[in-house]
């Protein structure tokens, strides 16, 4: 079976299912059908096998009773004192006396056995003391008795019991036309004198059995016969076989009961008293004629079941295997990178649930990919804008004009200082390979910027930078602060009023808080609301007024998550406060763009 | 490829089926067998069969009645292959018979069949025999019922007694004096018959007179003397009934010797052999008896039945005997009817 299992494992699911269905439906059905049919036939045979021997036994008993009645009649001889006297007489007498005796006994035999309803008696004989008394309906011939065979002449045959039956082959008596008969023999015993007076023989035509046996022989196909221990057929339902031998008798396994060969059912019953076996044979096919309908029905229904089960198992196998195959096909597509897969199975079956789960997973993967892709895109975009916004061309122009003016004025020292500042700023901008920089570098950049603006605006600008030195080495995203300061110059100036800018760096427990205050125009409350909303909701960065704010805001959120948004407080006419919060991190552990 | 493998598996299964269904295809298959047990039992019985030893004891030896009985015994014993130990008392004496029974018990026989001389005196020894597991059968004359297993009676005592009385009355024209010569006053069968003779006499024959009942003691000479005495003591005597086999011949002989043939009728129980001469010469008309051979034969047959634990049934047909009666309360078998022997038929019987 290992070989089977090995093969079985290599079948695909559909074949396995198909095989399994066939095995669990067709084989049991076939077995069931086969067993029930054969059991049915067996039980019929069993019933007949029990029933027929009983019938045969009854027939045997009836025959024995009939024979006993004949024996009873033979026993009446004892009551006939005349005949008994004659039989007791000494054997030798004169001729006339002997003839007289013979006349009397012959008359007795004819009147007792030949009259009335005893039509089956074909002959009656008494052999006594070398005398033969006889009466016979049918002419007969008889030889002398021998040790093996009984006859009407010669020495008396040694009977095994007082009454005994002989069959024709055990006698030397033959009636005309070989009429079949049985010979009832009774010893005439003088009970009083304890002597054997002679023997009474009555030959009975075998036809006497026919009436009794006709009660058994109802079926046309059946045949019946009766044989003795030598297989000699005493009686046969085909009368031509009477007197022949049944050569099979030695092979019959039992004498009382039933047995069967391949096509016949034999039943037999033994008559111990009369030394015969009564055999009844019927073709098995005859018994099962009625059951053939059942057999055909079984076969037809078996075929129907086979067809139905094959169809249904194909359907079943298909309905299970098909969605799985579909799923596998779709999965292969996904494997090749096509995420636009559409799974139709939305049923609640296992495969349907699997399909749904797979679809959901695909969707999540797709979303994840999209998200990551978009984040990367936005960051790049933001960085691009950041780059673009590093050095405003207006600022460059103004600064250069300022320098030119200072050169004209001969303010050598200031020029040098300004050019230095500008140079440092440009260098900071160019070295933008790193996303995160120490805070001190960012602060230096802002201070350079403020110093250049101070040189331009002279007394109308005041600024101060307050830093906790412990924070200087902490990291911050590049170009966070400059856009915010630049924003102040763009929007906060009130002509004729000194602009005060304060930049404070405060170290908190986990964060660094950078506060940028000005005392400029401030923002109207409804506009402030609008700006805050825009910072919260907009994902894309538009190059508008609040570009600097939103750019910084986006980058903070991208870097540190949504809680690190830009906080803006303002009051119209009093100024604005922008707060940036950065988590204190070591450079390495910060989420970085790759 | 899959298909061919399916086919392979299916065909393998099919072949297995075919093989299984063909494997028990011997020539004949027995479906049902009846009465097997019966045959086996009869076989066992044959194995168990052993040779029984039966003691057979008559009342007395040397008289032809019991000798005939013994012929029947021998016939049955040879048929059944039974060993018979036959021993007879030289006279009908209870002590002698009791001694013989004792001897037989010591010989460890399987059964004792005895014709009891004295109804009561054998009780003790027969009880002893039964205690030792010996089957006790009485025949001809019974003991008490408690000390034997079976009594084989020849005829019904009432029928026989009444019949003997009728026979005598017929001969004497139902008038005159008569005497009864009984075998003994101790044997139960003799007493029963005497009783029924008297019942019949009192019932039907008022003109007849019973003068005396005397005992012959089953002894020929004593019987003759008793008969002579009767003839001398009662000169008007018309008839004698004798119920033991030695009685009638002795009676007839006495009548002949006293020249009283035709004046004194003698009836009773005796054997044809003893009476043939007297019947043929017309000195007596009729004598009754059963076949003592048959009695002996039947006794052995029934003793064997008891030894083999077979039951005896009323109206049973015994081969070689005929139909017997059986009275279960008394455990008594009656063999049949008595036979009347006359001049015409006496030659047919040889006992």
Interface residues (C-beta under 8 A of the other chain):
Chain A: X4 X7 X11 X15 X19 X22 X27 X34 X38 X45 X46 X49 X50 X53 X57 X78 X84 X85 X88 X89 X161 X162 X189 X191 X192 X193 X194 X195 X251 X252 X253 X254 X256 X257 X258 X259 X260 X261 X262 X265 X266 X269
Chain B: X2 X5 X6 X9 X13 X17 X21 X25 X27 X28 X29 X30 X31 X32 X33 X34 X35 X36 X71 X72 X75 X290 X291 X293 X294 X297 X319 X320 X321 X322 X339 X345 X348 X349 X350 X351
